[in-house]
Amino acid sequence: QSVLTQPPSASGTPGQRVTISCSGSTSNIGRNTVNWYRQFPGTAPKLLIHGDHQRPSEVPDRFSGSKSGTSASLAISGLQSEDEADYYCAAWDDSLTGYWVFGGGTKLTVL
Amino acid sequence: QVQLVESGGGLVRPGGSLRLSCAASGFSFSDYYMSWMRQAPGKGLEWLSYISKSSSHTKNADSVKGRFTISRDNAKNSLHLQMNSLRAEDTAVYYCARVERGSGDDFYYYYMDVWGKGTTVTVSS
């Protein structure tokens, strides 16, 4: 069971806007920044968002991140077929001695 | 360009050992913390360990504490993960990643920005 909670699946049609949620607690999302990664089958995760909403220069502005309290969201606008992938949230957790935690991942299907 | 390439994975019997390596290129390796993660078949990502720039500070996840040891050789731009007392549940793809520092209005934070393609470890008799 993952420390951060994500819906196992999400879907949308091309052009649509979809959001993926990530729920945590005061020891992780509530106190530290959230990062988002995308992973295609058989490949390594790729950074999409860091620091809650910061986007690396190579990531299209169709991807945006937000956070409120102990929850965060990744929004993808103008959905494209190539966005079909697994998406993971991550954050540092201050409990115990501190460690990075991930969500269980959300499989995004483009219908 | 920035690149991380893992090696050293393979098939090992329960109780055995394996040493993973991660070759870094395209950036100043000694200026960054580094980290290891893994992903069991069909499962999500799990953080395992990180090491500071000079190796003075390391931290492990509870799931591997006492069994896995992270190390680095800045002269050779390489990161390592020594895995002992391996169990079937350690079967996974193992990734190394660079730890970057970001900044907000009045704070710093850290995140894994560049990941290698991974190396597969299978623990089975």
Interface residues (C-beta under 8 A of the other chain):
Chain A: S2 N32 T33 N35 Y37 T43 A44 P45 K46 L47 H50 G51 Q54 P56 Y88 A90 W92 L96 T97 G98 Y99 W100 V101 F102 G103 G104 G105
Chain B: S35 G44 L45 E46 W47 Y50 K59 A61 D62 Y95 E100 G102 S103 G104 Y109 Y110 Y111 M112 D113 V114 W115 G116 K117 G118
